[in-house]
Amino acid sequence: MYITNVGFNQWHDADFFIDRPAGSGDHLMLLLKSDALFVFAGGERLVSEGSAVLYRKGTPQLYRAKGSRFGNDWFHFLPDNAEDERLLEALDLPFDTPVKPGSISELSMLVDMMCREHYSTDIYRADSTDLLLKLFFFKLSEKLHRSGGVGGGTNYEKMSLLRSKIYNDPALGWNIEGLSHELAMSQSSFQHTYKKLFGVTPMNDVIAARIERAKYLLSSTGHTIKQIAHMCGYSSDTHFVRQFGECTGKRPSEYRAEFFK
């Protein structure tokens, strides 16, 4: 896929409007940062801030500001080939209608990156923008079709960010009280929601994150078992050895021996 034009975090006055009866000659993606009025086949309708609109090539594009300002991210693009067309179809993205993907912050960040690449002189900018476009649509599809999301996409993203923190620094003293407090949820609601979203309890996920970090350290460093236990959040190397065995079926020394023969 390739971008024909792109803009990030652009704002306009109250008199802003777009009127393209025959479309723009390409596909158009909009992320709204303000409320706006759109005209679709069923007539004019208010589309709220945080919505996304994906126009198909040839669809009339008629929209205007609602209020004192109009703000959005946007990009015009075209598929390179039939494979790109099949990808858009497989992702089941709704064209020519507003959708609410939850928080648009992650999507907006990708548009920012597209904008930087598109207007750069980097030798791989075409390849980079192609990858960013595909990542954008993967993420949009995930947000729109995510199953089991409790409380909508925004809730999932907050949980997902917290989970990434756990895996990024598993040695921290994670506990249910602190984790639930970070999301301003009751402990019972937090545990229920976390397991529904990720299929694992929060504390079992903490253990999984620590074991994954331990595997990496055992396979790629010369740190002692005791040092690795401490680096992974265990106050006792005995506890670490026991838990590692329960999760992997091997002692840490046995696991390491597979990489240093």
CYANA upper distance limits for C-alpha pairs under 8 A (distance plus 0.5 A):
  1 MET  CA     77 PHE  CA      7.54
  1 MET  CA     78 LEU  CA      6.34
  1 MET  CA     79 PRO  CA      4.81
  1 MET  CA     80 ASP  CA      5.31
  1 MET  CA     81 ASN  CA      8.25
  1 MET  CA     84 ASP  CA      6.93
  1 MET  CA    129 THR  CA      8.46
  1 MET  CA    130 ASP  CA      5.60
  1 MET  CA    133 LEU  CA      7.42
  1 MET  CA    134 LYS  CA      8.15
  2 TYR  CA     77 PHE  CA      6.11
  2 TYR  CA     78 LEU  CA      6.22
  2 TYR  CA     79 PRO  CA      6.98
  2 TYR  CA     80 ASP  CA      7.19
  2 TYR  CA    126 ALA  CA      7.56
  2 TYR  CA    129 THR  CA      7.24
  2 TYR  CA    130 ASP  CA      6.20
  2 TYR  CA    133 LEU  CA      8.21
  3 ILE  CA     75 PHE  CA      7.37
  3 ILE  CA     76 HIS  CA      6.32
  3 ILE  CA     77 PHE  CA      4.76
  3 ILE  CA     78 LEU  CA      7.13
  3 ILE  CA    118 HIS  CA      7.92
  3 ILE  CA    129 THR  CA      7.72
  3 ILE  CA    130 ASP  CA      8.41
  4 THR  CA     75 PHE  CA      8.06
  4 THR  CA     76 HIS  CA      5.89
  4 THR  CA     77 PHE  CA      5.80
  4 THR  CA     78 LEU  CA      7.90
  5 ASN  CA     75 PHE  CA      6.13
  5 ASN  CA     76 HIS  CA      5.65
  5 ASN  CA     77 PHE  CA      7.64
  6 VAL  CA     73 ASP  CA      8.43
  6 VAL  CA     74 TRP  CA      6.23
  6 VAL  CA     75 PHE  CA      4.53
  6 VAL  CA     76 HIS  CA      6.72
  6 VAL  CA    111 VAL  CA      8.33
  6 VAL  CA    114 MET  CA      8.05
  6 VAL  CA    115 CYS  CA      6.37
  6 VAL  CA    118 HIS  CA      8.27
  7 GLY  CA     73 ASP  CA      6.22
  7 GLY  CA     74 TRP  CA      5.82
  7 GLY  CA     75 PHE  CA      6.72
  7 GLY  CA    111 VAL  CA      8.16
  7 GLY  CA    112 ASP  CA      8.39
  7 GLY  CA    115 CYS  CA      6.83
  8 PHE  CA     72 ASN  CA      7.65
  8 PHE  CA     73 ASP  CA      5.07
  8 PHE  CA     74 TRP  CA      7.04
  8 PHE  CA    108 SER  CA      8.12
  8 PHE  CA    111 VAL  CA      6.74
  8 PHE  CA    112 ASP  CA      6.03
  8 PHE  CA    115 CYS  CA      7.17
  9 ASN  CA     33 LYS  CA      8.43
  9 ASN  CA     71 GLY  CA      7.10
  9 ASN  CA     72 ASN  CA      6.05
  9 ASN  CA     73 ASP  CA      5.61
 10 GLN  CA     71 GLY  CA      6.04
 10 GLN  CA     72 ASN  CA      6.09
 10 GLN  CA     73 ASP  CA      6.85
 11 TRP  CA     69 ARG  CA      7.23
 11 TRP  CA     70 PHE  CA      6.04
 11 TRP  CA     71 GLY  CA      4.74
 11 TRP  CA     72 ASN  CA      7.20
 12 HIS  CA     16 PHE  CA      6.52
 12 HIS  CA     69 ARG  CA      6.08
 12 HIS  CA     70 PHE  CA      5.57
 12 HIS  CA     71 GLY  CA      6.85
 13 ASP  CA     65 ALA  CA      8.21
 13 ASP  CA     68 SER  CA      6.79
 13 ASP  CA     69 ARG  CA      5.21
 13 ASP  CA     70 PHE  CA      6.83
 14 ALA  CA     65 ALA  CA      6.09
 14 ALA  CA     66 LYS  CA      7.58
 14 ALA  CA     67 GLY  CA      6.56
 14 ALA  CA     68 SER  CA      5.05
 14 ALA  CA     69 ARG  CA      5.31
 14 ALA  CA     70 PHE  CA      7.15
 15 ASP  CA     64 ARG  CA      8.17
 15 ASP  CA     65 ALA  CA      7.18
 16 PHE  CA     64 ARG  CA      6.26
 16 PHE  CA     65 ALA  CA      6.15
 16 PHE  CA     69 ARG  CA      8.45
 16 PHE  CA     70 PHE  CA      7.43
 17 PHE  CA     62 LEU  CA      8.07
 17 PHE  CA     63 TYR  CA      6.27
 17 PHE  CA     64 ARG  CA      4.50
 17 PHE  CA     65 ALA  CA      6.89
 18 ILE  CA     61 GLN  CA      7.30
 18 ILE  CA     62 LEU  CA      5.96
 18 ILE  CA     63 TYR  CA      5.86
 18 ILE  CA     64 ARG  CA      6.66
 19 ASP  CA     60 PRO  CA      8.33
 19 ASP  CA     61 GLN  CA      6.44
 19 ASP  CA     62 LEU  CA      5.18
 19 ASP  CA     63 TYR  CA      7.35
 20 ARG  CA     24 SER  CA      7.09
 20 ARG  CA     60 PRO  CA      6.16
 20 ARG  CA     61 GLN  CA      5.47
 20 ARG  CA     62 LEU  CA      6.72
 21 PRO  CA     59 THR  CA      8.15
 21 PRO  CA     60 PRO  CA      4.94
 21 PRO  CA     61 GLN  CA      6.74
 21 PRO  CA     62 LEU  CA      7.80
 22 ALA  CA     58 GLY  CA      6.01
 22 ALA  CA     59 THR  CA      6.73
 22 ALA  CA     60 PRO  CA      5.50
 22 ALA  CA     61 GLN  CA      8.00
 23 GLY  CA     57 LYS  CA      6.85
 23 GLY  CA     58 GLY  CA      5.19
 23 GLY  CA     59 THR  CA      5.49
 23 GLY  CA     60 PRO  CA      4.98
 23 GLY  CA     61 GLN  CA      5.90
 24 SER  CA     28 LEU  CA      8.20
 24 SER  CA     57 LYS  CA      7.40
 24 SER  CA     58 GLY  CA      7.44
 24 SER  CA     61 GLN  CA      8.15
 25 GLY  CA     57 LYS  CA      6.24
 25 GLY  CA     58 GLY  CA      6.77
 26 ASP  CA     56 ARG  CA      7.73
 26 ASP  CA     57 LYS  CA      5.08
 26 ASP  CA     58 GLY  CA      7.77
 26 ASP  CA     76 HIS  CA      6.75
 26 ASP  CA     77 PHE  CA      6.48
 26 ASP  CA     78 LEU  CA      6.34
 27 HIS  CA     54 LEU  CA      7.81
 27 HIS  CA     55 TYR  CA      6.06
 27 HIS  CA     56 ARG  CA      5.38
 27 HIS  CA     57 LYS  CA      5.11
 27 HIS  CA     76 HIS  CA      6.07
 27 HIS  CA     77 PHE  CA      5.86
 27 HIS  CA     78 LEU  CA      6.59
 28 LEU  CA     54 LEU  CA      6.28
 28 LEU  CA     55 TYR  CA      5.47
 28 LEU  CA     56 ARG  CA      7.29
 28 LEU  CA     57 LYS  CA      8.01
 28 LEU  CA     74 TRP  CA      7.66
 28 LEU  CA     75 PHE  CA      6.34
 28 LEU  CA     76 HIS  CA      4.98
 28 LEU  CA     77 PHE  CA      6.94
 29 MET  CA     52 ALA  CA      7.84
 29 MET  CA     53 VAL  CA      6.38
 29 MET  CA     54 LEU  CA      5.04
 29 MET  CA     55 TYR  CA      6.83
 29 MET  CA     74 TRP  CA      5.94
 29 MET  CA     75 PHE  CA      5.92
 29 MET  CA     76 HIS  CA      6.96
 30 LEU  CA     52 ALA  CA      6.03
 30 LEU  CA     53 VAL  CA      5.63
 30 LEU  CA     54 LEU  CA      6.88
 30 LEU  CA     72 ASN  CA      7.11
 30 LEU  CA     73 ASP  CA      6.35
 30 LEU  CA     74 TRP  CA      5.03
 30 LEU  CA     75 PHE  CA      7.43
 31 LEU  CA     50 GLY  CA      7.21
 31 LEU  CA     51 SER  CA      6.57
 31 LEU  CA     52 ALA  CA      5.14
 31 LEU  CA     53 VAL  CA      7.24
 31 LEU  CA     72 ASN  CA      5.88
 31 LEU  CA     73 ASP  CA      5.57
 31 LEU  CA     74 TRP  CA      6.77
 31 LEU  CA    104 ILE  CA      7.84
 31 LEU  CA    108 SER  CA      7.86
 32 LEU  CA     36 ALA  CA      8.34
 32 LEU  CA     48 SER  CA      7.95
 32 LEU  CA     49 GLU  CA      5.71
 32 LEU  CA     50 GLY  CA      5.83
 32 LEU  CA     51 SER  CA      5.97
 32 LEU  CA     52 ALA  CA      6.74
 32 LEU  CA     71 GLY  CA      6.76
 32 LEU  CA     72 ASN  CA      5.03
 32 LEU  CA     73 ASP  CA      7.23
 33 LYS  CA     49 GLU  CA      5.49
 33 LYS  CA     50 GLY  CA      6.34
 33 LYS  CA     51 SER  CA      8.48
 33 LYS  CA     70 PHE  CA      7.90
 33 LYS  CA     71 GLY  CA      5.35
 33 LYS  CA     72 ASN  CA      5.46
 33 LYS  CA     73 ASP  CA      8.16
 34 SER  CA     48 SER  CA      7.20
 34 SER  CA     49 GLU  CA      4.84
 34 SER  CA     50 GLY  CA      7.87
 34 SER  CA     66 LYS  CA      8.38
 34 SER  CA     69 ARG  CA      7.79
 34 SER  CA     70 PHE  CA      6.19
 34 SER  CA     71 GLY  CA      5.88
 34 SER  CA     72 ASN  CA      7.67
 35 ASP  CA     46 LEU  CA      7.60
 35 ASP  CA     47 VAL  CA      6.29
 35 ASP  CA     48 SER  CA      4.84
 35 ASP  CA     49 GLU  CA      5.13
 35 ASP  CA     65 ALA  CA      7.72
 35 ASP  CA     66 LYS  CA      6.23
 35 ASP  CA     67 GLY  CA      7.99
 35 ASP  CA     70 PHE  CA      7.81
 36 ALA  CA     46 LEU  CA      6.40
 36 ALA  CA     47 VAL  CA      5.87
 36 ALA  CA     48 SER  CA      6.96
 36 ALA  CA     49 GLU  CA      8.08
 36 ALA  CA     63 TYR  CA      7.50
 36 ALA  CA     64 ARG  CA      6.36
 36 ALA  CA     65 ALA  CA      5.39
 36 ALA  CA     66 LYS  CA      5.08
 36 ALA  CA     67 GLY  CA      8.35
 36 ALA  CA     70 PHE  CA      7.45
 37 LEU  CA     44 GLU  CA      7.12
 37 LEU  CA     45 ARG  CA      6.16
 37 LEU  CA     46 LEU  CA      5.16
 37 LEU  CA     47 VAL  CA      6.49
 37 LEU  CA     63 TYR  CA      6.02
 37 LEU  CA     64 ARG  CA      5.86
 37 LEU  CA     65 ALA  CA      6.79
 37 LEU  CA     66 LYS  CA      6.42
 38 PHE  CA     44 GLU  CA      5.96
 38 PHE  CA     45 ARG  CA      5.97
 38 PHE  CA     46 LEU  CA      6.91
 38 PHE  CA     47 VAL  CA      7.26
 38 PHE  CA     62 LEU  CA      6.41
 38 PHE  CA     63 TYR  CA      4.74
 38 PHE  CA     64 ARG  CA      7.12
 39 VAL  CA     43 GLY  CA      5.77
 39 VAL  CA     44 GLU  CA      4.62
 39 VAL  CA     45 ARG  CA      6.80
 39 VAL  CA     61 GLN  CA      8.23
 39 VAL  CA     62 LEU  CA      5.93
 39 VAL  CA     63 TYR  CA      6.69
 40 PHE  CA     44 GLU  CA      6.80
 40 PHE  CA     45 ARG  CA      8.21
 40 PHE  CA     62 LEU  CA      8.18
 40 PHE  CA     96 ASP  CA      7.95
 40 PHE  CA     97 THR  CA      7.90
 47 VAL  CA     51 SER  CA      7.38
 47 VAL  CA     98 PRO  CA      7.43
 50 GLY  CA    100 LYS  CA      7.15
 50 GLY  CA    101 PRO  CA      8.23
 50 GLY  CA    102 GLY  CA      7.81
 50 GLY  CA    103 SER  CA      7.27
 50 GLY  CA    104 ILE  CA      6.58
 51 SER  CA     98 PRO  CA      6.75
 51 SER  CA     99 VAL  CA      6.05
 51 SER  CA    100 LYS  CA      5.23
 51 SER  CA    101 PRO  CA      7.35
 51 SER  CA    104 ILE  CA      8.38
 52 ALA  CA     98 PRO  CA      6.15
 52 ALA  CA     99 VAL  CA      5.86
 52 ALA  CA    100 LYS  CA      6.78
 52 ALA  CA    101 PRO  CA      7.65
 53 VAL  CA     95 PHE  CA      7.76
 53 VAL  CA     96 ASP  CA      7.07
 53 VAL  CA     97 THR  CA      6.46
 53 VAL  CA     98 PRO  CA      5.23
 53 VAL  CA     99 VAL  CA      6.97
 54 LEU  CA     94 PRO  CA      7.59
 54 LEU  CA     95 PHE  CA      5.56
 54 LEU  CA     96 ASP  CA      6.23
 54 LEU  CA     97 THR  CA      7.55
 54 LEU  CA     98 PRO  CA      8.08
 55 TYR  CA     59 THR  CA      6.86
 55 TYR  CA     61 GLN  CA      7.99
 55 TYR  CA     95 PHE  CA      6.02
 55 TYR  CA     96 ASP  CA      5.29
 55 TYR  CA     97 THR  CA      8.28
 56 ARG  CA     95 PHE  CA      6.44
 56 ARG  CA     96 ASP  CA      6.93
 59 THR  CA     96 ASP  CA      7.77
 64 ARG  CA     70 PHE  CA      8.09
 65 ALA  CA     69 ARG  CA      6.72
 65 ALA  CA     70 PHE  CA      5.43
 66 LYS  CA     70 PHE  CA      7.58
 73 ASP  CA    108 SER  CA      7.25
 73 ASP  CA    111 VAL  CA      7.38
 74 TRP  CA    111 VAL  CA      7.96
 75 PHE  CA    111 VAL  CA      8.21
 79 PRO  CA     84 ASP  CA      5.75
 79 PRO  CA     85 GLU  CA      6.62
 80 ASP  CA     84 ASP  CA      6.78
 81 ASN  CA     85 GLU  CA      7.14
 82 ALA  CA     86 ARG  CA      6.68
 83 GLU  CA     87 LEU  CA      6.73
 84 ASP  CA     88 LEU  CA      6.93
 85 GLU  CA     89 GLU  CA      6.85
 86 ARG  CA     90 ALA  CA      6.48
 87 LEU  CA     91 LEU  CA      6.69
 88 LEU  CA     92 ASP  CA      7.20
 88 LEU  CA     93 LEU  CA      7.20
 88 LEU  CA    137 PHE  CA      8.21
 89 GLU  CA     93 LEU  CA      7.45
 91 LEU  CA    137 PHE  CA      8.08
 91 LEU  CA    138 PHE  CA      7.61
 91 LEU  CA    141 SER  CA      6.34
 92 ASP  CA    141 SER  CA      7.58
 93 LEU  CA    141 SER  CA      6.81
 94 PRO  CA     99 VAL  CA      8.36
 99 VAL  CA    144 LEU  CA      8.48
100 LYS  CA    144 LEU  CA      8.00
101 PRO  CA    140 LEU  CA      7.29
101 PRO  CA    143 LYS  CA      5.76
101 PRO  CA    144 LEU  CA      5.87
101 PRO  CA    153 GLY  CA      6.90
102 GLY  CA    143 LYS  CA      7.44
102 GLY  CA    152 GLY  CA      6.81
102 GLY  CA    153 GLY  CA      4.73
102 GLY  CA    154 THR  CA      5.44
103 SER  CA    153 GLY  CA      6.95
103 SER  CA    154 THR  CA      5.58
103 SER  CA    157 GLU  CA      8.12
104 ILE  CA    108 SER  CA      6.42
105 SER  CA    109 MET  CA      6.68
106 GLU  CA    110 LEU  CA      7.03
107 LEU  CA    111 VAL  CA      6.98
107 LEU  CA    136 PHE  CA      6.77
107 LEU  CA    139 LYS  CA      7.83
107 LEU  CA    140 LEU  CA      7.80
108 SER  CA    112 ASP  CA      6.80
109 MET  CA    113 MET  CA      6.89
110 LEU  CA    114 MET  CA      6.66
110 LEU  CA    132 LEU  CA      7.22
110 LEU  CA    136 PHE  CA      6.91
111 VAL  CA    115 CYS  CA      6.60
111 VAL  CA    136 PHE  CA      8.42
112 ASP  CA    116 ARG  CA      6.86
113 MET  CA    117 GLU  CA      6.72
113 MET  CA    132 LEU  CA      8.15
114 MET  CA    118 HIS  CA      6.38
114 MET  CA    129 THR  CA      6.17
114 MET  CA    132 LEU  CA      6.89
114 MET  CA    133 LEU  CA      8.06
115 CYS  CA    119 TYR  CA      6.78
116 ARG  CA    120 SER  CA      6.60
117 GLU  CA    121 THR  CA      8.47
117 GLU  CA    122 ASP  CA      7.99
117 GLU  CA    125 ARG  CA      5.96
117 GLU  CA    126 ALA  CA      8.48
117 GLU  CA    128 SER  CA      7.45
117 GLU  CA    129 THR  CA      6.82
118 HIS  CA    125 ARG  CA      6.89
118 HIS  CA    126 ALA  CA      7.94
118 HIS  CA    129 THR  CA      7.15
120 SER  CA    125 ARG  CA      7.49
121 THR  CA    125 ARG  CA      7.63
124 TYR  CA    128 SER  CA      6.55
125 ARG  CA    129 THR  CA      6.49
126 ALA  CA    130 ASP  CA      6.65
127 ASP  CA    131 LEU  CA      6.81
128 SER  CA    132 LEU  CA      6.65
129 THR  CA    133 LEU  CA      6.47
130 ASP  CA    134 LYS  CA      6.86
131 LEU  CA    135 LEU  CA      6.61
132 LEU  CA    136 PHE  CA      6.50
133 LEU  CA    137 PHE  CA      6.90
134 LYS  CA    138 PHE  CA      6.62
135 LEU  CA    139 LYS  CA      6.61
136 PHE  CA    140 LEU  CA      6.60
137 PHE  CA    141 SER  CA      6.46
138 PHE  CA    142 GLU  CA      6.68
139 LYS  CA    143 LYS  CA      6.69
140 LEU  CA    144 LEU  CA      6.73
141 SER  CA    145 HIS  CA      6.42
141 SER  CA    146 ARG  CA      8.43
142 GLU  CA    146 ARG  CA      5.79
143 LYS  CA    153 GLY  CA      6.60
146 ARG  CA    153 GLY  CA      8.47
148 GLY  CA    196 LYS  CA      7.30
148 GLY  CA    197 LEU  CA      6.82
149 GLY  CA    153 GLY  CA      7.17
149 GLY  CA    155 ASN  CA      8.27
149 GLY  CA    156 TYR  CA      6.79
149 GLY  CA    196 LYS  CA      8.38
149 GLY  CA    197 LEU  CA      6.71
150 VAL  CA    155 ASN  CA      7.29
150 VAL  CA    156 TYR  CA      7.54
150 VAL  CA    193 THR  CA      7.10
150 VAL  CA    196 LYS  CA      8.23
150 VAL  CA    197 LEU  CA      7.76
151 GLY  CA    155 ASN  CA      6.06
151 GLY  CA    156 TYR  CA      8.09
152 GLY  CA    156 TYR  CA      7.13
153 GLY  CA    157 GLU  CA      6.66
154 THR  CA    158 LYS  CA      6.82
155 ASN  CA    159 MET  CA      6.80
156 TYR  CA    160 SER  CA      6.41
156 TYR  CA    197 LEU  CA      7.78
157 GLU  CA    161 LEU  CA      6.51
158 LYS  CA    162 LEU  CA      6.79
158 LYS  CA    183 LEU  CA      8.00
159 MET  CA    163 ARG  CA      6.62
159 MET  CA    183 LEU  CA      8.44
159 MET  CA    194 TYR  CA      7.57
160 SER  CA    164 SER  CA      6.69
161 LEU  CA    165 LYS  CA      6.89
162 LEU  CA    166 ILE  CA      6.99
162 LEU  CA    179 LEU  CA      8.46
163 ARG  CA    167 TYR  CA      6.92
164 SER  CA    168 ASN  CA      6.41
165 LYS  CA    169 ASP  CA      6.58
165 LYS  CA    170 PRO  CA      8.36
166 ILE  CA    170 PRO  CA      5.60
166 ILE  CA    172 LEU  CA      8.42
166 ILE  CA    174 TRP  CA      8.22
166 ILE  CA    206 VAL  CA      6.97
166 ILE  CA    209 ALA  CA      7.43
167 TYR  CA    206 VAL  CA      7.99
167 TYR  CA    209 ALA  CA      5.59
167 TYR  CA    210 ARG  CA      8.17
170 PRO  CA    174 TRP  CA      8.28
170 PRO  CA    206 VAL  CA      6.94
170 PRO  CA    209 ALA  CA      6.25
170 PRO  CA    210 ARG  CA      5.79
170 PRO  CA    213 ARG  CA      8.06
170 PRO  CA    232 CYS  CA      6.63
170 PRO  CA    233 GLY  CA      7.09
171 ALA  CA    210 ARG  CA      7.39
171 ALA  CA    230 HIS  CA      8.16
171 ALA  CA    231 MET  CA      6.61
171 ALA  CA    232 CYS  CA      4.96
171 ALA  CA    233 GLY  CA      4.12
171 ALA  CA    234 TYR  CA      7.91
172 LEU  CA    233 GLY  CA      6.62
173 GLY  CA    233 GLY  CA      7.43
174 TRP  CA    178 GLY  CA      7.26
174 TRP  CA    179 LEU  CA      7.37
174 TRP  CA    203 MET  CA      8.41
174 TRP  CA    206 VAL  CA      7.76
175 ASN  CA    179 LEU  CA      6.62
175 ASN  CA    203 MET  CA      7.58
176 ILE  CA    180 SER  CA      6.38
176 ILE  CA    187 GLN  CA      6.95
176 ILE  CA    191 GLN  CA      8.26
176 ILE  CA    202 PRO  CA      7.89
176 ILE  CA    203 MET  CA      7.87
177 GLU  CA    181 HIS  CA      6.57
177 GLU  CA    187 GLN  CA      6.93
178 GLY  CA    182 GLU  CA      6.72
179 LEU  CA    183 LEU  CA      7.41
180 SER  CA    184 ALA  CA      6.58
180 SER  CA    185 MET  CA      5.69
180 SER  CA    186 SER  CA      6.68
180 SER  CA    187 GLN  CA      5.95
180 SER  CA    190 PHE  CA      6.11
180 SER  CA    191 GLN  CA      8.46
181 HIS  CA    185 MET  CA      6.61
181 HIS  CA    186 SER  CA      8.00
181 HIS  CA    187 GLN  CA      8.45
185 MET  CA    189 SER  CA      6.90
185 MET  CA    190 PHE  CA      6.26
186 SER  CA    190 PHE  CA      6.50
187 GLN  CA    191 GLN  CA      6.68
188 SER  CA    192 HIS  CA      6.68
189 SER  CA    193 THR  CA      6.51
190 PHE  CA    194 TYR  CA      6.45
191 GLN  CA    195 LYS  CA      6.71
191 GLN  CA    201 THR  CA      7.00
191 GLN  CA    202 PRO  CA      6.97
192 HIS  CA    196 LYS  CA      6.72
193 THR  CA    197 LEU  CA      6.64
194 TYR  CA    198 PHE  CA      6.55
194 TYR  CA    199 GLY  CA      8.11
194 TYR  CA    200 VAL  CA      7.80
194 TYR  CA    201 THR  CA      7.05
194 TYR  CA    202 PRO  CA      6.94
195 LYS  CA    199 GLY  CA      5.25
195 LYS  CA    200 VAL  CA      5.24
195 LYS  CA    201 THR  CA      5.43
195 LYS  CA    202 PRO  CA      7.51
196 LYS  CA    200 VAL  CA      8.20
200 VAL  CA    204 ASN  CA      6.98
200 VAL  CA    205 ASP  CA      6.80
201 THR  CA    205 ASP  CA      6.68
202 PRO  CA    206 VAL  CA      6.82
203 MET  CA    207 ILE  CA      6.81
204 ASN  CA    208 ALA  CA      6.67
205 ASP  CA    209 ALA  CA      6.58
206 VAL  CA    210 ARG  CA      6.76
207 ILE  CA    211 ILE  CA      6.67
208 ALA  CA    212 GLU  CA      6.62
209 ALA  CA    213 ARG  CA      6.74
210 ARG  CA    214 ALA  CA      6.58
210 ARG  CA    232 CYS  CA      5.82
210 ARG  CA    233 GLY  CA      7.66
211 ILE  CA    215 LYS  CA      6.63
211 ILE  CA    232 CYS  CA      8.22
211 ILE  CA    244 PHE  CA      6.88
211 ILE  CA    247 CYS  CA      8.17
212 GLU  CA    216 TYR  CA      6.91
213 ARG  CA    217 LEU  CA      6.79
213 ARG  CA    232 CYS  CA      7.11
214 ALA  CA    218 LEU  CA      6.44
214 ALA  CA    228 ILE  CA      6.94
214 ALA  CA    229 ALA  CA      7.98
214 ALA  CA    232 CYS  CA      6.88
215 LYS  CA    219 SER  CA      6.54
215 LYS  CA    255 TYR  CA      8.23
216 TYR  CA    220 SER  CA      6.52
217 LEU  CA    221 THR  CA      5.83
217 LEU  CA    222 GLY  CA      8.48
217 LEU  CA    223 HIS  CA      7.93
217 LEU  CA    228 ILE  CA      7.33
218 LEU  CA    222 GLY  CA      7.89
218 LEU  CA    223 HIS  CA      8.00
218 LEU  CA    225 ILE  CA      8.48
218 LEU  CA    228 ILE  CA      8.11
218 LEU  CA    252 PRO  CA      7.75
218 LEU  CA    255 TYR  CA      7.86
218 LEU  CA    256 ARG  CA      5.76
219 SER  CA    255 TYR  CA      8.29
219 SER  CA    256 ARG  CA      6.07
219 SER  CA    259 PHE  CA      6.27
219 SER  CA    260 PHE  CA      8.31
223 HIS  CA    227 GLN  CA      6.44
223 HIS  CA    228 ILE  CA      6.75
224 THR  CA    228 ILE  CA      6.69
225 ILE  CA    229 ALA  CA      6.58
225 ILE  CA    237 ASP  CA      7.61
225 ILE  CA    252 PRO  CA      7.67
225 ILE  CA    253 SER  CA      8.16
226 LYS  CA    230 HIS  CA      6.90
226 LYS  CA    236 SER  CA      8.48
226 LYS  CA    237 ASP  CA      5.79
227 GLN  CA    231 MET  CA      6.65
228 ILE  CA    232 CYS  CA      6.62
229 ALA  CA    233 GLY  CA      7.00
229 ALA  CA    234 TYR  CA      5.65
229 ALA  CA    235 SER  CA      7.80
229 ALA  CA    236 SER  CA      7.60
229 ALA  CA    237 ASP  CA      5.86
229 ALA  CA    240 PHE  CA      6.28
230 HIS  CA    234 TYR  CA      5.56
230 HIS  CA    235 SER  CA      6.56
230 HIS  CA    236 SER  CA      8.10
230 HIS  CA    237 ASP  CA      7.92
234 TYR  CA    239 HIS  CA      7.65
234 TYR  CA    240 PHE  CA      6.60
235 SER  CA    239 HIS  CA      8.45
236 SER  CA    240 PHE  CA      6.91
237 ASP  CA    241 VAL  CA      6.60
238 THR  CA    242 ARG  CA      6.74
239 HIS  CA    243 GLN  CA      6.59
240 PHE  CA    244 PHE  CA      6.40
241 VAL  CA    245 GLY  CA      6.66
241 VAL  CA    251 ARG  CA      6.71
241 VAL  CA    252 PRO  CA      6.86
242 ARG  CA    246 GLU  CA      6.80
242 ARG  CA    251 ARG  CA      8.26
243 GLN  CA    247 CYS  CA      6.73
244 PHE  CA    248 THR  CA      6.47
244 PHE  CA    249 GLY  CA      8.04
244 PHE  CA    250 LYS  CA      7.57
244 PHE  CA    251 ARG  CA      7.07
244 PHE  CA    252 PRO  CA      7.19
245 GLY  CA    249 GLY  CA      5.22
245 GLY  CA    250 LYS  CA      5.26
245 GLY  CA    251 ARG  CA      5.68
245 GLY  CA    252 PRO  CA      7.90
246 GLU  CA    250 LYS  CA      8.30
250 LYS  CA    254 GLU  CA      6.48
250 LYS  CA    255 TYR  CA      6.70
251 ARG  CA    255 TYR  CA      6.84
252 PRO  CA    256 ARG  CA      6.66
253 SER  CA    257 ALA  CA      6.63
254 GLU  CA    258 GLU  CA      7.35
255 TYR  CA    259 PHE  CA      8.07
256 ARG  CA    260 PHE  CA      6.96
257 ALA  CA    261 LYS  CA      6.42
